[in-house]
Amino acid sequence: HRSGKKSNWHRGKHDGLKRIPMVTARLNAYLSAKAISVAFAIAGFLLITFSPALKAENSASVASILSAWTAKDVAVIVNDNDQLSVQITKYYQAKRKIPPAQIIHVRFKSGLPSLSLEKFNAIKKQVDAQTPGHVQGYVLTWLLPFRVDCMSITTAFAAGFNQAFCANECKETRHNPYFNSISQRPFDDFGWRPTMVLAAKSFTEAKQLIDRGIAADYSRPKGSAYLLKTTDAARSSRAIFFPEVAKKFNNAFPTQYLEKNFIENKQDVMFYFTGVMHVQKIKRNTYLPGAIADHLTSTGGVLIGGNQMSVLEWMDAGATGSYGTVVEPCNFPNKFSNPGVLMNYYLKGNSLIEAYWKSVAEPGQGIFVGEPLAKPFAKPNQ
């Protein structure tokens, strides 16, 4: 919420604050919108279950039937005024063999959490002019900024700034045409270039993240997925379909639905989805190369300086990709990853950036973080 008072959802369940009474009409409108969002999220799960495009294989199999992006499919955007951005770009280009023509140089003041709309539009115009036509997605190599006004910086670069991606209160936002799509070329098909930020607080952490992504390639890890419904009811809004996801995938990939607030001492974490303001004991688990983990909460995408757990903590614990919102989204499942959709495309061979972007129906307020080209379940030389 943009008002001076924080919503019940933003305050959290366990902070000892009393709930604020809501006007009946507004409550009914919110519940109606939330019901639609939950229904749409479940529909997304059903779509992958019965998708005609995937009928050739059991939709919950780990057969690599989809291709994965490689270096030729992305352009890397570097802020030459940010020394860490420059270091990350050079290392990433060398390790992933990004063609020189796909390194795009921009300059803007570093260290601020948000770009003004005016500044972003100028940068975006410059980036668009330099982007080779065959490129399908972007990689950003900075920690800050993570926002453009009311949008996440990844969606702003992917689709351009549009007020339809924003919401002043609890409202749905613009839909992602790439959601649950078998498209391999989203820019050609939809005019969107999915974007992920290769963010880290230090060059050492960035190198570790990049190296994990590369180590994941074609590794077909023997891991497990953990889907948690926590005692935080507001942040467990997407857990309504976790049991069905676990049932669908368990025969093909070990998937556990758990009603608990955290897991610990797990040595095989490949997927970890939960909903809580701060996830406890995440460093007591072992995350396999290419692992994906996220938590549904208001501002997990505020990479530094927030009062909730940042998605960077997943990276620090050993994950390779994560997602979180940069402004208050309310707990619409559509604004967060759909684990069933994400796992489906990742296990079938898509890269991390492809699978993650296909799993979020309304990404305008959320930021994608990680090593985008990690492809643990792809086939080499596709």
N, C-alpha and C positions, 0 to 999 in steps of 0.2 A: 504494500500500500504506500501511496505517496503522501498520505497525511502524517501528522506528527505522531499519531498513535500507531503501534504495531498491531497487526492482526493476531488472532489466536494462533493461527498457523505459524506465523513468523516467531511468535514468542516461544513456542515450544510447549510440550506437555509437562515437563518436569521442572520448570523454572520457578514454581511457587506463585506465579501471578494468576490472578483470577481472570476468568473469561469476560470479555466485553459483550454486553447484550447487543444483538443485531436487530435491525428493523425487519419485520416479518417479510415484507415484499422483497427486500434485498437478499434475505436468507433463502427464500424460495427460488429466486433467480439463480443464486449461486449453486444451490443443490441441483437445480435443473441442468445447469451447464455442466456441473461435475458429473451428473448421471450420463449425459451425452458423451463426455470425455471418456468415462470408464467404458461405456458401451463401444465407443470407437476403438479404444485400445484392445478390447476383447475381440472386436471384429478384425483388427490387424492380426491377432494371433490366429483366428480362424482362417484368414486369408492365406497365411503361409502354410496352414495345415492342408488346405485344399487347392492350392495354387495350380492351375493347369500347366503353367510353365515349368513346374517342378515335378510333374507326375512321373517322369521317367525314373525318379528315385524316390524312395521313402523320404518324406519331407524332414524327418528327424535323423536322417543318416549323416554320416561324416564323409560321404563320397565327395571327392573334389570335382564337382560338375560345373563350377563357375570359375572364371578366370580372375586373376588379382592384378591390381595396378602395379606398375613398376615405375622406374625413374622417368620414363618417357611421358608418363601421364600427369605429372605434377610440375608446378613451378614453385620455386622457393622465393619468398619475399623477405628481404633483409633490410633492417633499418641501419644505415651506415653511421648514424649518430649514436648507436648503442653498441659498445664494444663486445658485450656478451652475444648479441645478435650476430655480429660479424664472425665471432669465433665459432658459434654453433653452425652457422651456414657453411663455413669452410670445411668443418669436420663432416657435416652431413653430406655435402656435395662429394667429398672424397670417398666416404664410406658407401654411399648409395649410387655413386657415379651419375649424378645429376648433370645433364648437358649444360655447358656454360650459357647457352641461349635461354635457358630456363631458370636462371638466377636473376631476379628482378630487384634492383636497388632503389630504395626510397630514403628520404630523410625527413625526420620529424623529431621533436623534442621527446627524449626518452624519460622514463620514470614516472609518468602520470597514468593513473588507472583508466582514464577515459579520453578518447579523442573527440574533439568537437565535430559536429556534422560538417561544418564548412571545411575543416582540415581533412576529414576523411574523404569527402567528395573529390577534393583535389588529388589526394593520393590514389584513390580508386581510378580516377580518370587516367592517371599516369600508368598505373598497373595494367589496366585494360589495354592501353596502347602498346605495352611491351610484351603482353602475353601471346605466345605462339598459338595459332588457331587450334592445334591438336590437343592442347593441354586441357585436362578435365577437372583438375583440382589444385588447391593452393596449400602450401605449408608456410606458416608464419614462424619466425625464429626469435620471438621476444617474449618476455614475461609480462611487461606492461607496454601498452594498454591492453585491457581485456574487454573493454566496452567501447561502443560508439553511441553516445547518448543513451537511449533506452534499449539498445540492442547489444547482443554479444558481438565481439569483433569477428568471430569466425563466420557467423551468418551474414554479417554485413559485407564481408569480402565474397562470400559465396553467392549471394543474390542481390547485393546492393542494399543501401539503406531504404527502408520503407516503414512508415508509421504503422502499417498493418501488422508488423512483427512485434509491436509493443502493446502493452495493456496497462492502463493506469490503475485498474482494480482487478478483481477476479473475473477475467474474461479470456475466452479462447483467442488465439492469434493465427496469423496466416499459415496455411498448410504447406508442408514440404512435398512437392511433386515426386521426389525421389524416394519417399517413404515406402518401404516394402516393395521396392521395384527390382526387377531383374536386369534393369538397364546397366550396362557397363560404361556408358558414356553420357553422364548426366548433363554436361554442357551441351553436347550435340542434341540430346533429347529434350531437355527442359530449360536450357539457358542458365543453369546453376553450376557453379564450380565448388563442390564441397571443400571445406577448409578446416584444417586442424592446426593448432598451435603447438609447436615443439618447445614447450616452456620448461624452464628450470631456474633455480635460484643461483646456480653456479655452473661453470663450464664442466666441472667434474660430474655433477649430477646429469647434465645434458648428455655427456658422452656415455654415461652408464645407461641412460634411457635409449639412446640410439643403438648402442651395442646389444641391448636386450631385444630390440625390434629385429635387428639383423639375425641374431641367434635364433629367433623364433621361426624364421623362414623355412617352410617345408619340413618342419620338425615333427609334425603330427603328435603333439604331446599327449601323454596318458594322464590327463588331469581330471578335475571334477568341477562342477558348477554348484554354487551355493546360493540359494534364493531365500532370503530371510524376511519373515514378517515379524516386526518388532512390536514392543509395547507402546510405541509412539504411533497411535492410530492415524493421526493426520499425515504423517510421513510414510505410512504404509498403504497409501491409496492405490498403488499399482499391484500390491501383493494379492489383490483379489484374483488375479489370474496366475499367480505363481504355482499353485498346486497342479493346474492343468499343463503348464509349461514343463514342470518336473516329470509329470506322467508321460508327456509326449516325447521328451528327449532321453529319458533314463535308459531305455534299451540300447540307444546308440552312443550316448555319452553320459557318464555318471553325473546325475543331477539330483541334488537334495533340496527339498523344501523344508525349512526349519522355522519353528516359531520360537525365536530367541533373539536377543539384542546384538549378539556378535558371535563370531567363531574364533577359535584360537588353536594353535598347535596343529594346523592343517599343513601338510607338506605338498599338496597337489592343487593349489588354487589356480584355476584357469578363468573362472567367472565368479564374481562376488557382487550380488545386487542386494541392496538393503535400503532402509529408510529411517534415518535418525539424524539428529543435529551433529553429533560427534560419534564416530564409530570407534569403539574401544578395541585395544589390543591388536590393531591391524599388523603391527610389526612382529607379532608372534606367529605369523603364518608364512609359508613359503609360496611365492607367486612364480609360476612358470613363465618363461619367456613368451611374450605375446599376451599375457593375462590382461583381462579387462575387469575393472571394478568401479562401481559408482554408488552413491548414496543420495536418495531423494531428500532434499532439504532446500530451504529458500535460497541460500547464497553460497553453495559449494563452489560455484564458478568464480567467486571473488578470490582471485589467486593469492593475493596477500592483503593483509589489513582488515580482514573480515572477522566477525564474531562467531562464525560457524566453521566447521572443518572444511578446509580447502581441498579440492581434488588433487592438489599437488602432494598432499600427504599420502595418497595412494601411490603416486610415483615414487615417493621417498621410501615407501614400504616394499616396492618391487614390482608394481603393476606397470604395464606398458601403455595402457589407454584408460581414459576416464572422461566424465562429462558432468557438468554442473551448471546451474543457472547463475547469472551475474546480477540480476535484479529480482525482486519479489515476483514469482510466477503464480502463486497459489499452487495447491497440490494437484493440478490436473495431470493425470498420467500421460496425456499426449505431449506434455512439455518435457518429458524425461524419456530415457531409453526404454523400449519395450524389449525385455530380455529374450522373449521367444523369437522375435524378428531378428534381433542382433545375433543370437546364437545360430539361428538357421543359416544366415548368409556367411557368417564367419566360418562355421564348420563346413560349409560347402565350397570354401576356397577363396572368398573375397578377402581383400586386405582389410586392415583395421579401420581405415578411414571410410571405406565403402560400407562395411557392415554397420558401423556406428551411425553414420548418416542415414542409412536406410531404416534405422530403428527409432528415430525421433520424429514424430508426426508434426510437431510445432517447435522448431529449433530456434526461433527468433531471439529468445532470451537466454539461450544456453550456449556454453562454450565447449568445444571438443578439444581435448588435450591428449597428446601422446606421440608415439612414433607411427606416422600414418601408413607406412608401407609394410609394416609387420604382416606376415601372411603365413601363419603356422600350419594351416590346413590346405594350402594351395599345392598344386602340382608344379614341379620345376619344368621349365621350358614349355610353358603352355602354348 
